[in-house]
């Protein structure tokens, strides 16, 4: 039973191995002796797997990153940029404010800055 725990077998696997029912395995695991043997096997299996992962991390950057996230709580950081120059929602702006916003965007992007005013279509799509 300890070796099955070491392999991280499920209780269903243990029942199949011994040719008994799942309720029999669960009943036996309520007994101190069987539970201790089972838990010792599970623990040894986890330690064995961790040792293999740590050894692999020395040669494999992906494994090192994975273990860093799992064990050390490291995470990927994604940069987010936001344009917060306009605090007023377009729906709350006057027509003159909308025209000015469109002009300032054009001039900052360098496309169409020489046009005098926003078209009716541009204004109506905002309202």
Phi and psi in degrees as a GROMACS rama.xvg file:
@    title "Ramachandran Plot"
@    xaxis  label "Phi"
@    yaxis  label "Psi"
@TYPE xy
-63.2055  -41.8464  UNK-2
-64.9114  -36.0481  UNK-3
-67.1772  -38.9996  UNK-4
-63.4611  -40.9595  UNK-5
-58.5708  -34.8995  UNK-6
-83.4083  3.38562  UNK-7
62.3027  33.9158  UNK-8
-67.0967  151.302  UNK-9
-81.9492  168.717  UNK-10
-64.1556  -33.2986  UNK-11
-62.7297  -40.7889  UNK-12
-61.7968  -41.5997  UNK-13
-63.3601  -43.7861  UNK-14
-61.4223  -42.8623  UNK-15
-65.182  -41.1765  UNK-16
-61.2435  -45.5318  UNK-17
-87.4497  -6.29724  UNK-18
69.5306  37.6445  UNK-19
-127.532  179.793  UNK-20
-86.3143  161.039  UNK-21
-62.354  -42.4783  UNK-22
-59.1901  -32.0556  UNK-23
-65.875  -43.7523  UNK-24
-62.394  -45.7643  UNK-25
-62.2934  -39.5581  UNK-26
-64.8834  -43.8377  UNK-27
-63.9145  -36.5651  UNK-28
-70.9062  -11.5255  UNK-29
-78.8608  -15.1389  UNK-30
-83.7692  137.405  UNK-31
-53.5372  -48.5327  UNK-32
-59.0789  -50.1609  UNK-33
-66.7518  -42.0376  UNK-34
-62.9104  -42.7428  UNK-35
-62.9456  -42.9614  UNK-36
-63.9399  -45.5384  UNK-37
-61.0745  -49.0939  UNK-38
-65.8542  -35.5975  UNK-39
-63.1039  -43.5837  UNK-40
-63.0028  -42.7722  UNK-41
-60.8401  -45.6148  UNK-42
-62.3716  -44.3346  UNK-43
-62.5395  -37.3366  UNK-44
-65.2794  -41.2891  UNK-45
-65.0752  -41.9234  UNK-46
-63.5172  -43.4694  UNK-47
-60.4311  -44.9344  UNK-48
-64.6412  -42.3047  UNK-49
-62.3624  -40.7453  UNK-50
-60.7009  -42.6758  UNK-51
-66.1009  -39.2765  UNK-52
-65.6594  -42.0634  UNK-53
-63.3885  -41.4695  UNK-54
-63.79  -40.6232  UNK-55
-67.1615  -33.2528  UNK-56
-63.277  -25.7838  UNK-57
-65.2557  -26.0528  UNK-58
-111.789  -12.7801  UNK-59
-131.098  110.33  UNK-60
-62.2451  -35.5163  UNK-61
-61.9859  -42.6949  UNK-62
-66.4995  -38.7775  UNK-63
-62.2725  -41.6922  UNK-64
-65.1948  -44.9256  UNK-65
-58.1631  -48.0952  UNK-66
-65.9606  -36.3483  UNK-67
-60.1709  -40.4823  UNK-68
-70.2392  -41.8785  UNK-69
-73.7605  -44.189  UNK-70
-93.6704  -41.3404  UNK-71
-98.0141  -4.61197  UNK-72
73.3192  19.0959  UNK-73
-71.4149  157.998  UNK-74
-150.213  162.039  UNK-75
-78.1821  142.421  UNK-76
-114.53  128.295  UNK-77
-109.828  124.582  UNK-78
-75.5252  138.231  UNK-79
-126.076  127.072  UNK-80
-111.261  138.235  UNK-81
-131.186  143.092  UNK-82
-96.6389  110.062  UNK-83
-114.414  25.9853  UNK-84
-71.2272  -28.4157  UNK-85
-108.061  110.282  UNK-86
-90.5182  -16.2104  UNK-87
-94.1273  131.687  UNK-88
-67.4611  144.244  UNK-89
-55.0846  -33.372  UNK-90
-65.7807  -22.4487  UNK-91
-99.2605  4.51743  UNK-92
-95.8211  153.968  UNK-93
-77.844  168.781  UNK-94
-61.4109  -41.1713  UNK-95
-63.1252  -40.1241  UNK-96
-66.1762  -38.8549  UNK-97
-62.9281  -44.9782  UNK-98
-60.8198  -44.4393  UNK-99
-63.0897  -40.3453  UNK-100
-63.1718  -43.5619  UNK-101
-63.0236  -42.7573  UNK-102
-61.0219  -45.3638  UNK-103
-66.09  -34.8979  UNK-104
-67.4798  -41.8614  UNK-105
-62.0847  -43.6317  UNK-106
-69.3034  -34.5142  UNK-107
-73.1009  -25.8418  UNK-108
-95.6704  -14.5764  UNK-109
76.3784  24.6884  UNK-110
-128.765  112.455  UNK-111
79.6592  21.9184  UNK-112
-68.2218  -19.4177  UNK-113
-82.5419  -7.44012  UNK-114
-71.8574  145.701  UNK-115
-72.6481  -52.8022  UNK-116
-137.741  165.663  UNK-117
-73.3758  147.775  UNK-118
-74.0598  161.544  UNK-119
-59.2041  -36.573  UNK-120
-63.3168  -42.3425  UNK-121
-62.9558  -41.1606  UNK-122
-70.9772  -41.6126  UNK-123
-68.1949  -27.5073  UNK-124
-71.7453  -24.3988  UNK-125
-81.177  -37.3963  UNK-126
